[in-house]
Amino acid sequence: MSSMTKTTHTHHQINGHSLPQPCPHLAEFRSKNGSKPFRALQDCLRVKPPGGRASIRRDPDEVPRCAACAGSVHSRLYACVTCAAVHCHAPSGLSHASAHAESMPPGHEIAVDVDRAELFCCACRDQVYDCDFDAAVVLAQTAASTTSSAIQQYAPENLRKRRRIDYKPWSPDFREQVIVGKNSSLLHGRTPSDLPWGLRGLNNLGNTCFMNSVLQALLHTPPLRNYFLSDRHNRYFCQKKSNADKKNAGNSGGNTTAASLCLACDMDATFSAVFSGDRKPYSPAKFLYSWWQYAANLASYEQQDAHEFFISMLDGIHEKVEKDGRKPGSQGTGDCCVAHRVFSGILRSDVMCMACGFTSTTYDPCVDISLDLEPNQGGSAKTVSTKSSPCNGSAECMNSGQNCGTSTLVGCLDRFTRPERLGSDQKFFCKQCQVRQESLKQMSIRKLPLVSCFHIKRFEHSSIRKMSRKVDRYLQFPFLLDMAPYLSSSILRSRFGNRILPFDGDEPEAPNELCSEFELFAVVTHTGKLDAGHYVTYLRLSNQWYKCDDAWITQVNEDIVRAAQGYMMFYVQKMLFYKASEKQGSA
């Protein structure tokens, strides 16, 4: 078929512009067969590695060849959707695929690329698009290692764009093998009974190390682990209720997708899989898919921020539980879902008028504390040896003073709770003076959570310079942390002595029921650049540290953890008393 004939079939003119027209052969094929062949084709697709490119399933030793010329290298191969015959096609040369379509009765024009799983019209000699076929390929990619029956309920519009990036697993070179062998020990030589329960790698589904690193920390958060493993959230009962809500929402014209979405159910399924005793790496594809449903603006295979994922995931769990049935009298302080019961604390902010001393006090719930690195000026940052700091005197480090020296987590907390004089452009309205006055602001912690998460602000964005960069300065963090100096009671006592003055709007002083001593159990690190980095998690299980690098799990010594470039640190209360079914005392 000549190119002129092809143009006549696929284009028409409107106002002098040539616009594409749907392929008539695909339309005829759909009118006769519907979408059943494409849905059946989903079972013939394979995705290897998980999250990678889809292709036609075949035996590992089988090399597909053209049925006419036995070629397999120089041309693309296409399998006829009707008879499964494989033929080659060269864009500027001979096309046995087109010859096959011309020699057969009508209906053999549509074929599938063997290596890329893309639709192709052999008569038009061009790729064609079908939404049902593309949805089948996306579902196969998303649920490569999990059951796809739950995913087939709905396919979001933001997943219709097909991914084009292949995941390449890490293969250590000689230098990296020496480093790994010196500082860690592989787990393959140990029996499963010797390993901590629930220690299992997570497959990278395509730039999803940000999700894997946070999931590893959450899967081994003691209160969260106890909650899900004691069946406090039964996903089967929850889904049964959601199906009833979905039916009601459909009858009333509501959003049926929102009614069936539950991140807590997917978290429960992930806990069950990780703690099943199976040591093979697990693919959290269903959890990723559901998170995409909740955070549609982040649904892509691009690298995301681990801290942003952490906040978004907790909000997703909280929103679902809160919508299903919020407890009477809840003040939004973390008592309505397990995510907030574990991570939620309360921050206190005091703004004091420098003219009359009047203080305005506000309370804000939080699930983490974001800390600025101490400024590297005036001797506030000490120089450390290259053994413990990533700054090694390179040109990049010498040109960026922010990356040299060291900071401490304790120093960052001291700076967070230190009184700060607000500038003249930030004057607040004093109720006592009845005018705007300069003021002092001081933050403190009114109520400690069961698990404290500290986020280090390593990614800086300048609106003036219109640029972003990462701060690679080394941060020292303790394995045992006493939070007592940062509590509101301690801050006020140091400010006023033993005379605690009740401020306007302050609630009666109540002792913090929880212990102020915390113990480090997880560290999420980020290596590389701002737009091309990698997340890894270090876990402390049974008094031993393990490095979780996606599917790779290695045992490491404590010095490796101390030298890591911490991005998120998770601390659990040392003397933990926790009942998942009981409400914590209000602040």
C-alpha positions in Angstrom: 0.0 0.0 0.0 1.5 3.3 -1.0 2.1 6.3 1.2 -0.4 8.3 -0.8 -3.1 5.7 0.0 -2.1 5.7 3.6 -2.4 9.5 3.8 -5.8 9.3 2.2 -7.0 6.8 4.8 -5.6 8.4 8.0 -5.8 12.2 7.5 -8.3 14.8 6.3 -8.2 18.6 5.9 -9.8 21.2 8.2 -9.0 24.8 7.6 -5.8 23.9 5.8 -4.5 21.7 8.6 -4.1 17.9 8.4 -5.7 16.2 11.4 -5.4 12.5 12.3 -8.4 10.2 11.9 -8.9 6.9 13.8 -7.6 3.9 12.0 -10.5 2.3 10.0 -9.0 -1.2 10.4 -8.9 -0.9 14.2 -12.5 0.5 14.2 -13.6 -2.4 12.1 -11.8 -4.9 14.4 -13.4 -3.3 17.5 -16.9 -3.4 15.9 -16.6 -7.2 15.3 -14.7 -8.3 18.4 -15.1 -5.6 21.0 -12.5 -5.4 23.7 -12.4 -9.1 24.6 -9.2 -9.9 22.6 -7.3 -7.1 24.4 -8.5 -8.2 27.9 -7.5 -11.8 27.0 -4.1 -10.5 25.8 -3.3 -9.2 29.3 -2.7 -12.8 30.4 -0.1 -13.1 27.6 1.9 -10.2 28.8 5.0 -10.4 31.0 6.8 -7.6 32.9 10.4 -8.2 33.7 11.7 -6.9 36.0 8.7 -5.9 38.0 7.6 -2.4 37.0 9.6 -2.6 33.7 8.6 -2.8 30.0 5.7 -5.1 29.0 6.2 -7.6 26.2 4.6 -10.8 24.9 5.2 -13.8 27.2 7.3 -16.6 25.9 9.7 -19.3 27.1 13.1 -17.9 28.3 15.0 -19.9 25.7 12.6 -19.0 22.8 13.8 -16.4 20.2 10.9 -15.0 18.2 11.4 -15.1 14.4 9.5 -14.0 11.4 7.4 -16.8 9.9 8.4 -15.7 6.4 12.1 -15.0 6.5 13.1 -16.3 10.0 14.6 -12.9 10.8 14.8 -11.7 14.4 17.3 -8.8 14.6 17.1 -6.2 11.9 13.4 -5.5 11.9 10.6 -5.2 14.5 8.4 -8.3 15.0 4.6 -8.2 15.2 2.2 -10.9 16.3 -1.2 -10.9 14.6 -4.0 -10.5 17.2 -6.3 -12.8 15.2 -4.0 -15.8 14.4 -0.8 -15.0 16.5 1.4 -15.4 13.4 4.7 -13.5 13.9 6.1 -11.4 11.0 8.7 -8.7 10.6 8.3 -5.1 9.5 10.9 -2.5 8.4 9.6 1.1 8.2 11.5 1.8 5.0 11.8 -1.7 3.6 10.0 -5.0 3.1 7.1 -5.7 5.5 6.1 -9.3 5.9 3.6 -8.2 8.5 1.8 -6.1 5.9 2.0 -8.9 3.3 0.4 -11.2 5.9 -2.5 -8.8 6.4 -3.0 -8.4 2.6 -3.0 -12.2 2.0 -5.4 -13.0 4.8 -9.2 -12.3 5.0 -10.2 -9.0 6.7 -9.5 -8.9 10.4 -5.7 -9.7 10.3 -4.6 -6.1 10.1 -4.1 -5.4 13.8 -0.9 -6.8 15.4 1.1 -6.4 18.6 4.8 -5.5 18.9 6.4 -8.6 20.4 9.1 -6.7 22.4 7.2 -3.5 23.3 3.5 -4.6 23.6 2.3 -1.8 21.4 -0.6 -2.0 18.9 0.3 -1.7 15.2 -1.9 -1.6 12.0 -0.2 -3.6 9.3 -2.4 -2.1 6.6 -1.7 1.5 7.6 1.9 0.6 8.6 1.6 2.8 11.7 1.1 2.5 15.4 -2.5 2.8 16.7 -3.9 3.5 20.1 -6.7 1.8 21.9 -7.7 2.7 25.5 -8.7 -0.8 26.5 -5.5 -2.3 25.2 -3.4 0.3 26.9 -5.3 -0.2 30.2 -4.5 -3.9 30.0 -0.8 -3.2 29.6 -0.8 -0.7 32.5 -2.5 -3.2 34.8 0.0 -5.9 33.9 2.9 -3.5 34.6 1.4 -2.3 37.9 0.5 -5.7 39.2 3.4 -7.7 37.8 4.1 -9.6 41.1 0.7 -9.4 42.8 -2.9 -10.5 42.2 -4.5 -8.1 39.7 -8.1 -8.9 40.5 -8.5 -6.0 42.9 -6.8 -3.6 40.6 -9.1 -4.3 37.7 -12.0 -2.5 39.4 -11.0 0.8 38.0 -8.2 2.3 35.9 -7.4 6.0 36.6 -6.9 8.5 33.8 -3.5 9.4 35.1 -2.2 5.8 34.5 -3.2 5.9 30.8 0.2 7.4 30.0 2.6 4.5 29.5 6.0 4.5 31.2 9.1 4.4 29.0 11.9 4.0 31.6 13.4 0.6 32.1 14.5 -0.3 35.7 18.1 -1.4 35.8 19.0 -3.3 39.0 22.2 -2.3 40.8 25.2 -4.5 40.0 28.2 -3.7 42.2 31.6 -3.2 40.6 34.9 -4.5 42.1 35.4 -1.4 44.3 31.8 -1.6 45.6 32.2 -5.3 46.3 35.2 -4.7 48.4 33.4 -2.0 50.4 30.3 -4.2 50.9 32.4 -7.2 51.9 34.4 -5.1 54.5 31.5 -3.3 56.1 28.6 -5.8 55.9 27.7 -9.5 55.7 25.2 -11.1 53.2 22.2 -12.8 54.7 22.2 -15.7 52.3 24.4 -17.8 54.5 22.1 -17.5 57.5 19.1 -19.7 58.1 15.6 -18.0 58.2 15.4 -18.8 62.0 18.5 -16.6 62.6 17.0 -13.6 60.9 14.7 -11.1 62.5 11.0 -11.6 61.8 9.7 -9.5 59.0 13.1 -8.7 57.4 12.3 -8.8 53.7 13.5 -6.8 50.7 11.1 -4.7 48.6 11.4 -4.7 44.8 12.0 -1.4 43.0 9.0 -0.9 40.7 10.7 1.9 38.7 12.2 4.8 40.7 10.2 3.8 43.8 13.1 3.7 46.3 11.5 6.7 48.1 8.5 4.5 48.9 10.5 1.4 49.8 12.7 3.3 52.2 9.7 4.8 54.1 7.7 1.5 54.0 10.7 -0.4 55.6 10.7 2.1 58.5 6.9 1.9 59.0 6.8 -1.9 58.7 9.2 -2.1 61.7 7.6 0.8 63.8 6.7 -1.2 67.0 3.3 0.3 67.7 2.3 0.3 64.0 3.5 -3.3 63.6 1.6 -4.5 66.7 -1.5 -2.8 65.5 -1.7 -4.4 62.1 -0.4 -7.8 63.1 -3.0 -8.1 65.9 -5.7 -7.6 63.2 -6.9 -4.3 64.5 -7.6 -3.3 60.9 -9.1 -6.3 59.1 -8.9 -5.6 55.4 -11.6 -8.1 54.5 -14.2 -6.6 56.8 -13.2 -3.1 55.7 -13.5 -4.0 52.0 -16.8 -5.6 52.6 -18.0 -2.3 54.2 -16.4 -0.3 51.4 -18.2 -2.4 48.7 -21.5 -1.6 50.4 -20.6 2.1 50.5 -19.5 1.9 46.9 -22.9 0.5 46.0 -24.7 3.2 47.9 -22.4 5.9 46.3 -23.2 4.5 42.9 -27.0 4.6 43.5 -26.7 8.2 44.7 -24.3 9.4 42.0 -21.3 9.7 44.3 -17.7 8.9 43.8 -17.4 5.1 43.8 -13.6 5.1 43.5 -13.2 7.1 46.7 -15.5 4.7 48.5 -13.4 1.7 47.7 -10.0 3.3 48.3 -8.3 2.4 51.7 -4.6 2.8 52.2 -5.0 1.1 55.6 -6.2 -2.1 53.9 -3.2 -2.0 51.6 -0.9 -1.4 54.5 -2.5 -4.4 56.3 -1.9 -6.6 53.2 1.8 -5.4 53.0 2.3 -6.3 56.7 0.8 -9.7 56.1 3.1 -10.3 53.1 6.3 -9.0 54.8 5.7 -10.9 58.0 4.6 -14.1 56.3 8.0 -15.8 56.6 8.8 -15.6 52.9 12.3 -14.1 52.4 12.0 -13.4 48.7 11.8 -9.7 47.8 8.2 -8.5 47.8 6.6 -6.1 45.3 4.3 -3.5 46.9 2.6 -2.8 43.6 -1.0 -2.7 45.0 0.1 -0.3 47.7 1.7 2.0 45.1 -1.3 1.8 42.9 -3.7 2.8 45.7 -1.4 5.6 46.8 -1.5 6.9 43.3 -5.3 6.9 43.5 -5.1 9.1 46.6 -2.2 11.4 45.5 -3.0 11.8 41.8 -0.6 14.7 41.5 2.3 12.4 42.4 1.3 9.4 40.3 4.3 8.9 38.0 7.4 6.8 37.7 9.6 9.8 38.4 11.6 10.0 41.6 9.6 11.5 44.5 10.6 12.9 47.9 10.5 10.3 50.7 9.3 12.9 53.3 6.5 14.0 51.0 5.4 10.4 50.5 5.5 9.8 54.3 3.1 12.8 54.9 0.9 12.0 52.0 0.5 8.3 53.1 -0.3 9.2 56.7 -2.9 11.7 55.5 -4.4 9.1 53.2 -4.9 6.6 56.1 -6.2 9.3 58.4 -8.7 10.7 55.8 -10.2 7.3 55.1 -10.6 6.3 58.8 -11.9 9.8 59.7 -14.5 9.7 56.9 -15.7 6.2 57.8 -16.5 7.1 61.4 -14.8 9.7 63.5 -14.9 9.3 67.3 -17.2 11.6 69.2 -15.3 14.5 70.8 -12.2 14.2 68.7 -10.1 17.4 68.5 -8.0 16.3 65.6 -5.0 15.6 67.8 -4.2 12.2 66.5 -6.8 10.0 68.3 -8.9 9.1 65.3 -6.6 6.7 63.4 -3.7 4.5 64.1 -1.3 6.6 62.0 -1.9 9.7 64.0 -2.1 7.8 67.3 1.4 6.6 66.6 3.1 9.7 65.1 0.9 12.6 66.1 2.2 15.1 68.7 1.4 18.7 69.6 3.6 21.7 69.0 3.3 24.9 71.1 4.1 28.3 69.7 4.5 31.3 72.0 4.6 34.8 70.5 5.5 37.5 73.1 5.1 41.2 72.6 8.5 43.0 73.3 6.7 46.1 74.5 4.3 44.8 77.2 5.2 41.1 77.6 1.8 39.9 76.4 2.0 36.3 75.0 -0.2 34.7 72.4 -0.1 30.9 72.6 -1.3 28.5 69.8 -1.2 24.7 69.5 -0.7 22.7 66.3 -0.8 18.9 65.8 2.1 17.5 63.8 3.2 14.0 62.7 6.9 15.0 62.3 9.3 17.8 63.0 11.2 19.4 60.1 14.6 20.8 61.2 16.9 23.2 59.5 20.6 22.3 59.5 22.6 24.6 61.7 24.2 27.5 59.7 27.8 26.9 58.9 29.1 30.3 60.0 30.6 31.8 63.1 32.1 28.5 64.2 28.6 27.0 64.7 29.7 24.0 62.6 32.7 22.0 63.6 35.1 20.4 61.1 35.1 16.7 61.2 37.4 14.0 59.8 36.8 12.5 56.4 36.0 9.2 58.2 32.8 10.4 59.6 31.9 13.2 57.2 31.1 13.1 53.5 33.1 16.3 53.0 36.5 15.2 51.8 38.0 18.5 50.5 36.7 18.1 47.0 36.2 21.1 44.7 32.4 20.8 45.0 32.7 20.8 48.8 35.2 23.7 48.9 32.9 25.8 46.6 29.9 25.3 48.9 30.4 26.2 52.5 27.0 24.8 53.3 28.2 21.2 52.6 31.3 21.4 54.8 31.5 20.9 58.5 29.0 19.0 60.6 25.7 19.5 62.4 24.1 17.6 65.2 20.5 16.6 65.7 20.6 17.9 69.3 21.9 21.2 67.9 19.1 21.4 65.4 16.5 20.8 68.2 18.1 23.4 70.3 17.9 25.9 67.4 14.2 24.8 66.8 13.2 25.6 70.4 15.4 28.7 70.7 13.6 32.1 71.1 13.6 33.9 67.7 13.2 37.6 67.3 10.8 38.3 64.4 11.7 41.1 62.0 10.0 44.5 61.7 8.1 43.2 58.7 6.6 40.4 60.8 5.1 42.4 63.6 2.0 40.8 65.2 -1.1 42.5 66.6 -0.8 42.7 70.4 -4.3 42.5 72.0 -3.0 44.4 75.0 -1.3 47.2 73.2 -3.9 47.2 70.4 -1.2 47.9 67.8 1.4 45.8 65.9 4.6 45.3 67.9 7.9 43.6 67.4 7.9 40.2 69.1 9.8 37.1 70.2 8.6 33.6 69.0 9.5 30.3 70.7 8.5 26.8 69.7 8.3 23.9 72.1 6.7 20.4 72.2 3.4 20.3 74.2 2.9 16.5 73.7 5.3 13.8 72.6 4.1 11.2 70.1 4.8 7.5 70.6 7.2 7.6 67.6 9.1 10.8 66.8 10.0 11.4 63.1 12.6 14.1 62.4 13.0 15.4 58.9 16.2 17.2 57.9 15.7 19.9 55.4 18.4 19.0 52.9 16.7 20.2 49.8 16.7 24.0 49.5 14.7 26.0 46.9 15.4 29.7 46.3 12.7 31.8 44.6 15.1 34.7 44.2 17.9 32.7 42.4 15.3 30.4 40.9 17.3 27.3 41.7 17.3 24.3 43.9 20.1 22.4 45.5 20.9 19.7 48.1 22.9 20.3 51.3 25.2 17.4 51.9 26.6 18.4 55.2 27.1 15.6 57.7 24.7 15.3 60.6 25.5 13.5 63.8 22.4 11.9 65.4 22.4 10.0 68.8 21.1 6.5 69.2 19.5 7.5 72.5 17.7 10.9 72.6 16.2 12.7 75.6 13.3 15.0 74.6 12.7 16.5 78.0 14.7 19.7 77.3 12.4 20.5 74.4 9.0 20.0 76.2 6.9 23.0 76.8 7.1 22.5 80.6 10.9 22.5 80.5 11.0 25.6 78.2 8.6 27.6 80.4 10.4 26.5 83.5 13.7 27.7 82.2 12.1 31.0 81.1 10.2 31.8 84.3 11.8 29.5 86.9 9.3 27.5 89.0 6.7 30.2 88.5 4.6 28.9 85.6 2.3 31.7 84.4 -1.0 30.7 82.7 -1.2 32.5 79.4 -4.3 33.6 77.6 -5.9 30.6 76.0 -3.5 28.1 77.7 -5.0 24.9 78.9 -4.3 23.5 82.4 -0.9 22.0 82.9 -1.0 18.2 82.5 2.0 15.9 82.9 3.1 14.2 79.8 2.0 10.6 80.2 4.7 9.3 77.9 8.4 8.8 78.5 10.7 11.5 77.2 13.6 9.1 76.4 13.6 7.8 72.8 15.6 5.2 71.0 16.6 5.2 67.3 15.3 2.3 65.2 15.3 3.5 61.6 17.2 6.0 59.5 16.3 7.0 55.9 19.2 8.3 53.9 19.5 10.0 50.6 22.6 9.8 48.4 23.3 11.5 45.1 22.0 14.8 43.6 18.7 16.6 44.0 17.2 15.2 40.9 19.1 11.9 40.6 19.5 10.3 44.0 18.7 7.1 45.8 17.0 6.3 49.2 18.2 3.6 51.6 16.9 2.7 55.0 18.9 1.4 58.0 16.9 -0.7 60.5 17.7 -1.8 64.0 16.2 -5.2 64.7 17.2 -7.5 67.6 20.1 -5.2 68.5 21.6 -5.5 65.0 21.5 -3.0 62.2 20.5 -3.9 58.6 20.7 -1.9 55.4 17.6 -2.1 53.3 18.5 -1.1 49.7 15.3 -2.0 47.8 15.5 -5.8 47.4 19.0 -6.1 48.9 19.3 -6.7 52.6 22.7 -6.6 54.3 23.9 -6.7 57.9 26.0 -3.6 58.7 27.9 -2.4 61.8 27.0 0.6 63.9 29.7 2.8 62.5 28.2 2.6 59.0 24.9 3.9 60.4 26.5 6.7 62.3 28.4 7.8 59.1 25.2 7.8 57.0 23.7 11.0 55.6 20.5 11.1 57.6 17.4 12.5 55.9 14.6 11.1 58.2 15.2 9.6 61.6 12.6 7.5 63.5 12.8 7.3 67.3 10.5 5.2 69.5 9.9 5.7 73.2 12.3 3.7 75.2 9.7 2.7 77.8 6.7 2.2 75.6 3.3 1.5 77.0 0.8 1.3 74.1 -2.7 0.0 73.7 -4.0 0.3 70.1 -7.6 0.2 71.1 -7.5 2.8 73.8 -7.5 6.6 73.3 -4.5 8.5 74.6 -5.0 11.2 77.2 -5.5 14.6 75.8 -2.7 17.1 76.1 
